[in-house]
Amino acid sequence: MNGTFTPMMQKYLETKEQYKDCILFYRLGDFYEMFFDDAITVSRELEITLTGKSCGQEERAPMCGVPYHAVDGYLTRLVAKGYKVAICDQVEDPKQAKGLVKREVTRIVTPGTILDAQAIDETKNNYIMCIVYIADRYGVSVADITTGDYFVTELPDGGKLKDEIYRFMPSEIICNEAFYMSGLDLKDLKERFHMAVYSLESWYFDDTACREKLMEHFKVSSLAGLGLSDYDCGVLSAGALLQYLLETQKNDLSHMTRITPYTTGKYMMLDSSTRRNLELCETLREKQKRGSLLWVLDKTKTAMGARMLRKFIEQPLIEKQEILRRLDAVEELKQSAISREEIREYLSPVYDLERLITRITYGTANPRDLTAFAGSLSMLPPIRYLLEEMESSLLKDIYAELDPLEDLCTLVQNAIADEPPLAMKEGGIIRDGYNEEIDTLRRAKSEGKDWLAKLEQDEREKTGIKTLRIKYNKVFGYYLEVTNSYKELVPDYYTRKQTLANAERYITPELKELEDTILGAEDKLYALEYELYCTIRDTIAAEVKRIQTTAKAIASLDVFSSLALVAERNNYVRPKINESGKIDIRDGRHPVVEQMIPNGTFICNDTLLDDKKQRVSIITGPNMAGKSTYMRQAALIVLMAQIGSFVPASGADIGLVDRIFTRVGASDDLASGQSTFMVEMTEVANILRNATSKSLLILDEIGRGTSTFDGLSIAWAVVEYISDSKLLGAKTLFATHYHELTELEGKIDNVNNYCIAVKEKGDDIVFLRKIVKGGADKSYGIQVAKLAGVPDLVIDRAKEIVEELVNEDITIRVSEIAVGGKDSGAKKKAKPKKYDEMDLAQFSLFDTVKDDDVLEELKNIDVGNLTPVDALNTIYRLQNKLKNRW
């Protein structure tokens, strides 16, 4: 069938056959065109007009197109929807082509490889992740081609893999076919986190090919030189990822100068629930930066610093010495306020060197990128001068790594004009005086204008044609234009070139000679300028390692300067770091909430947890009183300390934790068939299975989603399990509305009661936001409902129902509960307790009824003394009991 297609369409189809999984953008003149199914897809997704093109068949081929100069915006929209796009460009000059212009695919754009600065957030990395699943192990490699970052690790199970995915949040995941059988919920990754997931053919993961590809790229004779000797599965992942990037980028990836192997034990692990609940980088509801911890801490001046700070927050440290090094740097910059602010002034004009050098190595950097690059480099010497006086070891390391790159700065400043054009091939790039030949051609071009002006004047005088003009266009070149009113004065040596409605255009031998000289000089000038520009760009690209090292040093300095400024402005203190497990926070404040409320109105609170008598804190009190804020602030203060930040408190002694888990609220996940309670129990199961004795647990309202007895029993058992050092023994803040759990204080020697202080004013309450020792004795549910705006009619009726229940003296006994677990010796019984009003209402609504209870009541009814109405009421009541049982 192909023989019936036109030659151009045959070539298109041959190219498309090689890139079946991509939408093919095929360059035709000033447009990128799509045909057949690609055209239909793009027309639908981008809402652009679908037309047709003659292709040699009876029916026209569906076609749509986008202008080449605006292609980035269209690419971004398609890639955001998960499509791959192959860019097929003209790779020869159409003027010199014989037959069809030669075209090749120059790049494949995917969600993880997009380079357009407008399409990606400059403050966060755009990661692509490769996962290899072999024999219940996972090899994982991650790269950001815009910065050259490249990491590899190995993981023993799917739980740790999910943690890594949530830590990096890649926009694209590539994997081997076996990964689809690993049990990970890929649908969730695609739909909830908008990650594109593609499988690669098996040859990508060939062991020999992967090893050779890595050694060839990094120019080493063995993988030991890269630190990959112990990463057998990781090598397959890293090699496959490198091959995939080489194929999609169509260049040598020279900016990816190092691969960093790492172990997950180097950082605090934070699962997706914890990142979401603590609102580390975005808020829970609006998904905005404002209102997150990152919003509070980010006062960075550069895009590189902003990305590194985000990494710090998402990857807290667990090594004491490295944390102390960071704290030393922040403290010195906090104390050296004048030098710090001067450094920040110099950082302000610094562009994104990491992504600039990537564009330079790709050959896509324009002349203005180079002037921005030089402007950034000019800030480095004064920054380095100010760093020279610093004493902390980390700042000394930054000073040593910060290469001022004065040779590259001088090169660009001497060679590139102050305000060059964006275009690379239209001249005006090279500074006057840098290259003698360019200066000569530039003079010829400018003097040529004088020659043309003189010729024009001479011809006017010779011919007497006062309106004669020498003009130029790209089709006809230079010509003499004479209006029709002077046509009779045109001399014989003028050769007609074109006739217009109101004028005639002519050429003369002398003008033709001038044209050849001037246009020849211009073409030579533009070609020479472009050649010289490419040489300068390649010279810079050859120093990519030096530039990347300096960029990382600048990013680090920016982060520590930001943390120091925030500490100074917000009155943070330096935390002490211990490995004994004690967390002692005095006058702690929530770093975000205190910024969102009027100055000075935030109520401070202490927190004390350790591995001995203060392991579990049971926190009671009404909703809206501040339990969740208090628990979150404790977790955030610990996390801030472990990223090397000062903390919002009057004093803090932080015991290192390996993980922070949070179980704060839940929403129905109906799409996946999971209810609120199922989500809650899944999160609890994850915590109990993966937490260690060194973890910090933040648990809020465990057991609320089921019947009261079931919920209370689960919450009680969870506290027992957590508090027992033989089972888990994790430091825990446990907020609950089950007041029965306060009875655990005294029964378990490491459980302590705390509550939120409340002041009553008649039927109203005032939240004092203060954590005090002891348990709450009331729920204040009706008062909270009133504050929330529940109609007075409902509030008044609730009070009546509570009063009726109290008058009936309904009491409920907590069943015998073993305290302490299997090895605790003798069983202890929880004391029966008379419940307050709202507890009674809750129990009456959610009490559990057994069939035997109904049967027993039926046996004891004195049928002989029942009236017909009493009998009907009794049957109705017993029937309702059976209907409402769980």
C-alpha positions in Angstrom: 0.0 0.0 0.0 2.9 2.4 0.8 3.6 2.6 -2.9 0.4 4.6 -3.4 1.5 7.3 -0.9 3.3 10.5 -2.0 7.1 10.5 -1.4 6.7 12.9 1.5 4.0 10.7 3.2 6.1 7.6 2.6 9.0 9.2 4.5 6.6 10.3 7.3 5.2 6.7 7.7 8.7 5.2 7.8 9.7 7.6 10.6 6.4 7.0 12.4 7.0 3.2 12.3 10.2 3.7 14.3 8.4 5.7 17.0 5.0 3.9 17.3 4.6 4.9 21.0 5.1 8.6 20.3 3.1 11.4 18.8 5.2 12.5 15.8 5.7 16.2 15.3 6.9 16.4 11.6 8.5 19.6 10.5 7.1 21.0 7.3 8.2 24.6 6.6 7.1 26.8 9.5 4.9 24.2 11.1 5.1 20.9 12.9 2.4 18.7 11.3 0.7 15.6 12.6 -1.1 13.0 10.4 -3.6 10.1 10.7 -4.3 8.9 14.3 -1.7 11.4 15.7 -3.6 14.3 14.2 -6.9 13.1 15.6 -5.4 12.7 19.0 -3.7 16.1 19.0 -6.7 17.8 17.6 -8.8 16.4 20.4 -6.4 17.0 23.3 -5.3 20.5 22.3 -8.6 21.6 20.7 -7.0 22.6 17.4 -8.6 22.4 14.0 -8.4 19.0 12.2 -7.9 19.4 8.4 -6.7 17.0 5.7 -3.9 16.6 3.2 -3.6 14.8 -0.1 -1.4 11.8 0.5 -1.7 9.7 -2.7 -4.7 7.8 -1.4 -8.4 8.3 -2.4 -9.1 9.9 1.0 -7.2 12.8 2.4 -5.0 12.1 5.4 -6.3 13.7 8.7 -3.9 16.5 9.5 -3.3 19.2 12.1 -0.3 21.4 12.9 1.3 23.9 15.3 3.7 26.8 14.5 7.3 25.8 15.0 8.2 28.9 17.0 5.4 28.2 19.5 5.9 24.5 19.8 7.0 24.4 23.4 3.5 25.4 24.8 1.8 22.6 22.8 4.5 20.1 23.8 4.0 21.0 27.5 0.2 20.4 27.3 0.6 17.0 25.6 3.3 15.8 27.9 1.3 16.9 30.9 -1.4 14.5 29.7 1.1 11.6 29.7 2.0 11.5 26.0 5.4 11.0 24.5 6.2 13.3 21.6 8.9 12.7 19.0 10.3 15.9 17.3 11.2 15.3 13.7 13.2 18.3 12.4 14.8 19.3 9.1 18.5 18.6 9.4 19.6 20.2 6.1 19.2 23.5 4.5 16.1 23.4 2.2 18.0 25.7 -0.3 20.7 23.0 -0.7 18.5 20.0 -0.6 18.1 17.8 -3.7 14.6 16.3 -3.6 13.0 15.9 -0.2 14.6 17.8 2.7 16.4 15.4 5.0 14.5 15.0 8.4 15.4 13.1 11.6 13.9 12.7 15.0 16.1 15.0 17.1 14.5 14.5 20.5 11.7 12.6 22.3 9.9 14.6 24.9 8.3 12.7 27.9 7.0 13.9 31.3 10.4 13.2 32.9 12.6 14.7 30.1 10.9 18.0 29.3 13.4 20.9 29.2 11.1 23.9 28.5 11.7 26.3 31.4 8.1 27.5 31.2 6.8 24.0 31.7 8.7 23.0 34.9 8.7 24.6 38.3 12.1 26.1 38.9 11.8 25.5 42.6 11.5 21.7 42.4 13.3 18.9 40.5 11.6 17.1 37.7 12.6 13.5 38.3 12.4 10.4 36.1 12.7 7.1 38.0 13.6 3.6 36.7 12.5 0.6 38.7 13.7 -3.0 38.1 11.9 -5.8 39.9 13.9 -9.0 40.1 13.5 -11.8 42.7 11.6 -9.7 45.2 14.2 -7.0 45.1 14.0 -3.5 43.6 16.7 -1.6 41.8 15.9 2.1 41.7 17.6 4.9 39.8 16.5 8.5 39.7 17.6 11.4 37.4 16.8 15.0 36.7 18.2 15.8 33.3 17.6 19.5 33.8 20.2 19.5 36.6 22.3 16.4 36.0 21.4 14.8 39.3 21.6 11.0 39.1 21.0 8.5 42.0 20.8 4.8 42.5 19.9 2.4 45.3 18.4 -1.0 46.0 15.4 -1.8 48.2 14.3 -5.1 49.8 10.5 -4.7 49.7 7.6 -2.8 48.2 7.0 -0.7 51.3 10.4 0.9 51.1 9.9 1.4 47.3 6.7 3.3 47.9 8.6 5.5 50.4 11.2 6.3 47.7 8.6 7.1 45.1 6.8 9.5 47.5 10.2 11.0 48.5 11.2 11.8 44.9 7.6 12.2 43.4 8.9 11.5 39.8 6.8 12.7 36.9 7.7 9.6 35.0 8.5 6.0 35.9 10.0 3.5 33.5 10.2 -0.2 34.5 10.7 -3.8 33.4 7.6 -5.9 32.6 8.0 -7.8 35.9 7.3 -4.7 37.9 3.7 -4.8 36.8 3.5 -8.1 38.8 5.0 -6.7 42.0 1.7 -5.8 43.6 2.3 -2.0 43.7 -0.8 0.0 42.9 0.2 1.6 39.6 -3.3 3.0 39.0 -3.0 5.0 42.1 0.4 6.4 41.0 -1.1 7.4 37.6 -4.4 8.9 38.8 -3.7 10.3 42.2 -0.1 11.5 41.7 -0.2 12.1 37.9 2.9 10.0 37.2 3.3 8.5 33.8 4.4 4.8 33.9 5.9 3.0 30.9 7.5 -0.4 30.7 10.6 -0.9 28.6 11.6 -3.9 26.4 13.7 -6.6 28.1 16.9 -5.7 26.3 17.2 -2.5 28.2 17.9 -4.5 31.3 20.6 -6.8 29.9 23.3 -7.0 32.6 26.3 -6.8 30.4 24.9 -3.9 28.3 23.9 -1.9 31.4 27.4 -2.3 32.9 29.1 -1.3 29.7 26.9 1.7 29.1 27.6 3.0 32.6 31.4 2.5 32.3 31.4 4.0 28.8 29.5 7.1 29.9 31.5 7.8 33.0 34.8 6.7 31.4 35.8 4.2 34.1 37.2 0.7 33.7 35.0 -0.9 36.4 31.9 -0.1 38.3 33.9 -0.2 41.6 35.1 3.3 40.6 31.5 4.5 40.6 30.8 2.9 44.0 28.3 0.4 42.4 30.0 -2.9 43.2 27.3 -3.9 45.7 24.3 -2.7 43.6 23.7 -5.6 41.2 20.0 -4.8 40.8 20.6 -1.0 41.0 23.1 -1.3 38.1 20.4 -2.7 35.9 18.1 0.2 36.8 20.8 2.8 36.3 22.0 1.3 33.0 18.5 1.1 31.6 17.7 4.7 32.6 20.9 6.0 31.0 20.1 4.1 27.8 16.5 5.5 27.8 17.8 9.0 28.3 20.4 8.7 25.6 17.7 7.6 23.1 15.2 10.3 24.0 17.6 13.2 24.2 19.7 12.3 21.2 22.9 13.7 22.7 25.7 12.4 24.9 24.3 13.7 28.3 27.8 15.2 29.1 26.2 17.2 31.9 25.4 14.0 33.8 28.9 13.8 35.3 28.3 11.6 38.3 26.1 8.9 39.7 25.5 8.8 43.4 24.7 5.5 45.1 22.9 5.8 48.4 21.3 3.7 51.1 17.8 4.6 52.4 19.0 4.4 56.0 20.8 7.8 55.6 17.6 9.8 55.7 14.5 9.9 57.9 11.7 8.0 56.1 8.4 9.9 55.6 5.5 8.1 53.9 3.0 9.9 51.7 0.4 10.2 54.6 3.0 11.9 56.8 4.1 14.3 54.1 0.5 15.2 53.4 -0.7 15.5 57.0 2.3 17.6 58.1 1.9 19.8 55.0 5.6 19.9 54.4 5.7 21.4 50.9 2.0 22.0 50.1 -1.2 22.4 52.0 -3.6 19.5 52.4 -6.6 21.0 50.8 -5.5 23.7 48.3 -2.2 22.1 47.4 -0.6 25.5 47.7 2.9 26.4 49.0 1.5 29.1 51.2 0.6 27.5 54.5 3.2 24.8 54.3 6.5 24.4 56.2 8.4 25.1 53.0 6.5 28.5 52.7 7.8 29.4 56.2 11.4 28.4 55.7 11.9 29.4 52.0 13.6 32.8 51.9 16.1 31.6 49.3 17.3 33.9 46.5 18.1 31.3 43.8 16.1 28.5 42.1 19.0 26.2 43.0 18.6 27.0 46.7 14.9 26.6 46.6 15.2 23.1 45.1 17.8 22.1 47.7 15.7 23.4 50.6 12.8 21.3 49.4 15.1 18.3 49.3 16.2 19.1 52.9 12.6 19.1 54.1 11.7 15.9 52.2 14.9 14.1 53.3 15.7 14.9 57.0 19.0 13.5 58.2 19.4 10.9 60.9 23.2 11.3 61.3 24.0 13.5 64.4 27.3 14.8 63.1 25.9 16.0 59.8 23.0 17.7 61.5 25.3 19.5 63.9 27.4 20.6 60.9 24.3 22.2 59.4 23.3 23.8 62.7 26.8 25.2 63.1 26.5 26.8 59.6 23.1 28.3 60.3 24.2 29.6 63.7 27.3 31.3 62.3 25.2 33.0 59.5 22.6 34.0 62.0 25.2 35.7 64.2 27.0 37.2 61.2 23.9 39.2 60.1 25.8 41.9 58.1 27.8 39.4 56.1 24.8 37.1 55.6 22.7 39.9 54.2 25.5 41.0 51.9 25.8 37.4 50.6 22.1 37.4 50.0 22.3 40.6 48.0 25.0 39.0 45.8 22.9 35.8 45.4 19.8 37.8 44.1 21.1 38.2 40.5 22.4 34.6 40.3 20.5 32.6 37.7 19.8 28.9 37.7 23.3 27.7 36.9 22.4 24.0 37.1 19.7 24.3 34.4 21.7 26.9 32.4 24.7 24.6 32.0 22.3 21.8 30.9 21.0 24.0 28.1 24.6 25.0 27.2 25.7 21.3 27.0 22.6 20.5 24.9 23.5 23.3 22.5 20.1 25.0 23.0 21.3 28.0 25.1 20.8 31.3 23.3 23.1 34.3 23.5 21.1 35.9 26.3 21.5 32.7 28.3 25.3 33.3 28.1 25.0 36.9 29.3 22.9 35.7 32.2 25.5 33.1 32.9 28.3 35.6 32.9 26.3 38.0 35.1 25.8 35.2 37.6 29.5 34.3 37.6 30.4 37.9 38.3 28.7 37.6 41.7 30.9 34.6 42.7 34.2 36.4 43.7 32.5 38.8 46.2 30.5 35.9 47.7 33.7 33.9 48.1 35.4 36.8 49.7 32.7 37.1 52.4 32.9 33.3 53.0 36.6 33.4 53.6 36.0 34.7 57.2 33.6 31.9 58.2 34.7 29.4 60.7 32.1 26.5 60.6 33.3 23.4 58.8 30.3 23.3 56.4 30.8 26.9 55.3 34.6 26.2 54.9 33.7 23.3 52.6 31.4 25.6 50.6 34.2 28.1 50.3 36.5 25.4 49.0 34.0 24.1 46.5 32.9 27.5 45.2 35.1 28.0 42.1 34.8 31.7 41.0 35.0 30.6 37.4 36.6 33.9 36.5 38.1 32.5 33.2 34.6 31.7 31.9 33.1 34.9 33.1 35.9 36.9 31.4 35.4 34.9 28.2 31.7 35.7 27.9 32.1 39.3 28.9 34.8 39.9 26.3 33.1 37.9 23.5 29.4 38.4 23.8 27.6 41.8 23.3 25.9 43.4 26.3 22.4 43.0 24.8 22.6 40.2 22.2 19.5 39.0 20.2 17.7 35.8 21.1 18.4 34.3 17.6 21.7 32.6 17.1 22.1 32.9 13.3 21.2 36.5 12.6 24.3 38.3 13.9 24.7 40.9 16.6 26.1 38.4 19.0 29.8 39.0 19.1 31.2 42.2 20.8 33.1 44.7 18.7 36.8 44.3 19.0 36.8 40.6 19.9 37.4 39.2 16.5 39.2 41.1 13.7 37.5 39.3 10.8 34.0 39.9 12.2 34.9 43.6 12.7 36.0 43.8 9.0 32.8 42.1 7.7 30.7 44.4 10.0 32.4 47.5 8.6 31.8 46.2 5.0 28.2 45.7 5.9 27.8 49.2 7.4 29.9 50.9 4.6 27.8 49.1 2.1 24.9 51.1 3.3 26.9 54.2 2.6 27.7 52.9 -0.9 24.0 52.3 -1.6 23.1 55.8 -0.4 25.8 57.3 -2.7 24.6 55.2 -5.7 21.0 56.2 -5.0 22.0 59.9 -5.0 24.1 59.6 -8.1 21.3 57.9 -10.0 18.8 60.6 -9.0 21.1 63.2 -10.4 21.9 61.3 -13.6 18.3 60.5 -14.4 16.4 63.4 -12.8 14.0 60.9 -11.1 13.5 62.6 -7.7 11.5 59.7 -6.1 14.0 57.0 -7.1 14.8 54.7 -4.1 17.1 51.7 -3.6 15.2 49.1 -1.7 15.6 45.4 -0.6 13.6 42.3 0.0 14.6 38.7 0.4 13.1 37.5 -2.9 14.5 40.1 -5.3 17.5 41.4 -3.3 18.4 45.1 -3.9 16.6 47.0 -6.7 15.9 50.6 -7.9 12.2 51.5 -7.5 10.7 54.1 -9.9 7.1 55.3 -9.6 5.0 55.2 -12.9 4.9 59.0 -13.1 8.7 59.0 -13.8 8.8 55.9 -15.9 9.6 57.8 -19.1 12.9 59.0 -17.5 14.3 55.5 -16.9 17.6 55.1 -18.9 18.4 52.1 -21.2 20.9 50.5 -18.9 18.2 49.8 -16.3 16.9 46.2 -16.5 13.3 45.7 -15.4 13.0 43.2 -12.5 9.4 43.5 -11.4 6.2 45.5 -12.3 3.9 46.8 -9.6 0.6 48.6 -9.8 2.2 52.0 -9.1 5.9 51.5 -9.8 8.6 49.5 -11.6 11.6 47.8 -10.1 15.0 47.7 -11.9 18.5 46.5 -11.5 21.8 47.9 -12.9 25.2 46.2 -13.3 26.7 48.5 -10.6 23.9 47.8 -8.1 24.2 44.0 -8.8 27.9 44.2 -8.0 27.2 46.1 -4.7 24.5 43.6 -3.8 27.0 40.7 -4.2 29.5 42.5 -2.0 27.1 43.5 0.7 25.0 40.3 0.9 28.1 38.2 0.7 29.6 40.2 3.7 26.4 39.8 5.6 26.2 36.0 5.1 29.8 35.6 6.0 29.4 37.8 9.0 26.3 35.8 10.3 28.0 32.5 9.7 31.2 33.5 11.4 29.4 35.0 14.4 27.4 31.8 14.8 30.5 29.6 14.5 32.3 31.7 17.1 29.3 31.7 19.4 29.2 27.8 19.2 32.9 27.7 20.0 32.4 29.8 23.1 29.4 27.7 24.2 31.4 24.5 23.8 34.2 26.0 25.8 31.8 26.6 28.7 30.2 23.1 28.3 33.6 21.5 28.6 33.8 22.9 32.2 30.5 21.4 33.2 31.9 19.6 36.4 33.4 22.9 37.7 30.1 24.7 37.1 28.0 22.0 38.7 30.2 21.9 41.8 29.9 25.6 42.2 26.2 25.5 41.6 25.7 23.0 44.5 27.9 25.2 46.7 25.8 28.3 45.9 22.6 26.3 46.5 23.9 25.2 50.0 24.9 28.7 50.9 21.5 30.0 49.8 19.7 27.4 52.0 21.7 28.0 55.1 21.4 31.8 54.7 17.6 31.4 54.3 17.4 29.2 57.5 19.5 31.7 59.4 17.3 34.6 58.3 14.1 32.7 59.3 15.6 31.8 62.6 16.4 35.4 63.3 13.1 36.8 62.2 10.9 34.2 63.9 12.8 33.9 67.1 13.9 30.3 66.7 16.4 28.6 68.9 19.2 26.2 68.1 18.1 22.7 69.2 20.3 20.3 71.0 20.6 16.9 69.3 20.8 13.7 71.4 20.8 9.9 70.7 19.3 8.9 74.0 15.7 9.1 72.6 14.6 12.1 74.7 12.4 14.8 73.0 12.1 17.8 75.3 10.5 20.9 73.7 9.9 23.9 75.9 7.4 26.6 74.8 7.0 25.0 71.4 5.1 26.7 68.6 3.6 25.5 65.3 6.0 27.1 62.7 3.2 27.7 60.2 0.2 28.5 62.4 2.0 31.2 64.3 2.7 32.9 61.0 -1.0 32.8 60.0 -2.4 34.4 63.1 -1.9 37.8 64.7 1.5 38.3 66.1 2.0 37.1 69.7 -1.3 35.3 70.1 0.0 31.8 69.5 -0.1 29.8 72.8 3.2 27.9 73.4 3.2 24.4 74.8 5.8 22.0 76.2 6.3 18.4 74.9 8.2 15.7 76.7 8.7 12.2 75.3 11.4 9.6 76.0 12.0 5.9 75.9 11.2 5.4 79.6 8.4 6.9 81.7 7.2 9.4 79.0 6.9 7.1 76.0 3.1 7.6 75.3 1.1 10.8 75.9 -2.7 10.4 75.8 -4.2 13.7 74.9 -7.9 14.4 75.5 -10.1 17.4 75.1 -12.8 18.7 72.8 -12.5 19.0 69.1 -11.3 22.4 67.8 -9.3 22.9 71.0 -5.9 22.4 69.3 -4.9 18.8 69.9 -4.0 18.3 66.2 -2.0 21.5 66.0 -0.1 20.6 69.2 0.8 17.1 67.9 1.8 18.4 64.4 4.0 21.1 65.9 5.9 18.5 67.9 6.5 16.5 64.7 7.5 19.6 62.7 9.9 20.8 65.4 11.6 17.3 65.4 11.7 17.3 61.6 13.1 20.9 61.4 15.8 20.0 63.9 16.8 17.0 61.7 17.1 19.1 58.5 19.5 21.4 60.4 17.1 24.2 61.1 16.6 26.2 64.3 13.2 25.6 65.8 10.2 27.6 67.2 10.6 27.1 70.9 12.4 28.6 73.9 14.5 25.5 74.2 14.6 22.0 72.5 16.6 18.8 73.1 15.7 16.5 70.2 16.4 12.8 70.2 16.9 11.5 66.7 14.0 9.7 65.2 14.3 7.4 62.2 10.7 7.9 61.0 7.8 10.1 61.7 4.3 8.5 61.2 1.1 10.4 61.3 -2.5 9.2 61.4 -4.5 12.4 61.3 -8.0 12.2 59.9 -9.1 10.3 56.9 -11.5 10.7 53.9 -13.5 8.1 52.1 -11.7 6.6 49.2 -14.8 5.5 47.4 -13.1 5.2 44.0 -11.0 2.3 45.3 -13.8 0.9 47.4 -12.3 1.9 50.7 -14.3 3.6 53.5 -13.0 6.1 56.0 -12.5 3.3 58.6 -10.7 1.1 56.1 -8.3 3.9 55.2 -7.7 4.5 58.9 -7.0 0.9 59.7 -4.8 0.5 56.6 -2.7 3.5 57.9 -2.6 2.1 61.4 -1.5 -1.3 60.1 1.3 0.4 58.1 2.5 2.3 61.2 2.5 -0.7 63.5 4.3 -2.9 61.0 7.0 -0.4 59.9 7.6 1.8 62.9 10.6 1.1 65.2 11.4 2.0 68.8 13.2 5.1 67.4 10.1 6.4 65.5 7.8 9.2 66.4 4.1 8.5 66.1 1.4 11.1 65.8 -2.0 9.4 66.1 -5.3 11.2 66.1 -8.7 9.7 66.9 -7.9 6.0 66.3 -11.0 3.9 66.1 -13.5 6.6 65.4 -15.0 5.1 62.2 -16.6 2.0 63.7 -18.9 1.2 66.7 -17.9 2.7 70.0 -16.9 -0.6 71.6 -15.0 -1.8 68.6 -13.2 1.6 68.2 -12.4 1.8 71.9 -11.0 -1.7 71.9 -8.8 -1.1 68.9 -7.5 2.2 70.3 -6.8 0.5 73.7 -5.0 -2.4 72.0 -3.0 0.0 69.8 -1.8 2.0 72.9 -0.8 -1.2 74.6 1.2 -2.4 71.6 2.9 0.9 71.1 3.9 1.3 74.7 5.3 -2.2 75.1 9.1 -2.1 74.4 9.0 -5.8 73.6 6.5 -5.2 70.8 7.2 -1.7 69.5 8.1 1.0 72.2 7.8 4.0 70.0 7.4 7.6 71.3 3.8 8.6 70.6 1.4 11.5 70.9 -2.1 9.9 71.0 -5.1 12.2 70.8 -8.5 10.5 71.5 -12.1 11.2 72.3 -12.3 7.9 74.2 -11.9 9.1 77.8 -11.6 5.5 78.9 -8.0 5.5 77.6 -7.1 7.9 80.4 -7.4 4.9 82.8 -4.2 3.5 81.2 -2.1 6.0 83.2 -1.0 4.2 86.2 -1.7 0.8 84.7 1.0 1.2 82.1 4.0 2.9 83.6 5.0 4.8 80.4 1.6 6.2 79.5 0.7 9.7 80.7 -2.4 11.8 80.4 -2.6 15.4 79.0 -5.5 17.5 78.0 -6.4 20.8 76.4 -7.5 23.4 79.0 -11.0 24.7 78.5 -12.8 27.5 80.3 -16.6 27.3 80.6 -18.9 30.3 80.5 -22.4 29.0 81.0 -23.4 27.0 77.9 -20.3 28.3 76.1 -16.7 27.3 76.2 -13.4 29.1 75.5 -10.4 27.1 74.2 -7.3 28.1 76.2 -5.0 26.1 73.7 -2.8 25.1 76.7 -1.7 21.5 77.3 -2.0 20.5 80.9 -1.3 17.3 82.9 -4.3 15.1 83.4 -7.3 13.9 81.4 -10.4 15.8 80.2 -13.6 14.9 82.1 -16.0 16.2 79.5 -16.4 16.1 75.7 -18.1 19.4 75.2 -19.6 18.0 72.0 -22.8 20.1 72.2 -20.8 23.3 72.9 -18.5 22.6 69.9 -21.5 21.9 67.7 -22.9 25.3 68.8 -19.6 27.0 67.9 -19.6 25.3 64.5 -23.0 26.9 63.7 -25.4 24.0 64.1 -28.9 25.4 64.3 -30.2 26.3 67.8 -33.2 24.0 67.4 -30.8 21.0 67.0 -28.7 22.2 69.9 -31.7 22.5 72.2 -33.0 19.1 71.2 -29.6 17.5 71.9 -29.6 19.0 75.4 -33.0 17.5 76.0 -31.9 14.0 74.8 -28.8 14.2 77.0 -30.8 15.1 80.0 -33.2 12.2 79.4 -30.3 9.8 79.1 -28.8 11.1 82.3 -32.1 10.9 84.2 -32.4 7.2 83.1 -29.0 6.7 84.7 -27.7 4.8 81.7 -24.2 3.5 82.5 -21.9 1.4 80.4 -19.1 -0.7 81.7 -15.9 -1.2 79.9 -15.4 -4.9 79.5 -12.5 -6.6 81.2 -9.4 -5.5 79.3 -6.0 -7.1 79.8 -3.3 -4.4 80.2 0.3 -5.0 79.2 0.2 -7.8 76.7 1.2 -11.4 76.8 4.1 -11.1 79.1 2.6 -8.7 81.7 1.8 -11.3 84.3 -1.5 -11.0 86.1 -4.5 -9.4 84.3 -5.9 -6.1 85.6 -9.4 -5.0 85.1 -10.4 -1.5 84.0 -12.7 0.2 86.5 -16.3 0.8 85.4 -17.0 4.4 84.7 -20.1 6.5 84.5 -20.0 8.4 81.3 -20.7 12.1 80.7 -23.6 13.4 78.5 -22.0 13.1 75.1 -20.5 9.7 75.8 -24.0 8.5 76.7 -25.4 9.9 73.5 -22.7 8.2 71.5 -23.0 4.9 73.2 -26.8 4.9 72.8 -26.5 5.5 69.1 -23.7 3.0 68.5 -24.3 0.3 71.2 -24.0 -3.3 70.1 -27.0 -5.6 70.5 -26.8 -9.4 70.5 -29.5 -11.8 69.5 -29.2 -13.5 72.9 -30.1 -10.2 74.6 -33.3 -10.0 72.7 -34.2 -13.6 73.3 -33.6 -13.1 77.1 -35.9 -10.1 77.1 -38.6 -12.1 75.3 -38.4 -14.9 77.8 -38.9 -12.4 80.7 -41.9 -10.6 79.3 -45.1 -11.2 81.3 -47.4 -11.7 78.3 -50.5 -12.1 80.4 -50.3 -8.6 81.7 -49.5 -6.8 78.4 -52.1 -4.7 76.8 -52.4 -4.8 73.0 -50.7 -1.4 72.7 -47.9 -2.5 75.1 -47.3 -5.7 73.1 -47.0 -3.7 69.8 -44.6 -1.3 71.3 -42.5 -4.1 72.8 -42.3 -5.9 69.4 -41.4 -2.6 67.6 -38.6 -1.9 70.2 -37.1 -5.4 70.0 -37.3 -5.4 66.2 -35.4 -2.1 66.0 -32.8 -3.5 68.3 -32.2 -6.3 65.9 -32.2 -4.0 62.8 -29.6 -1.7 64.4 -27.2 -4.3 65.7 -23.7 -4.5 64.2 
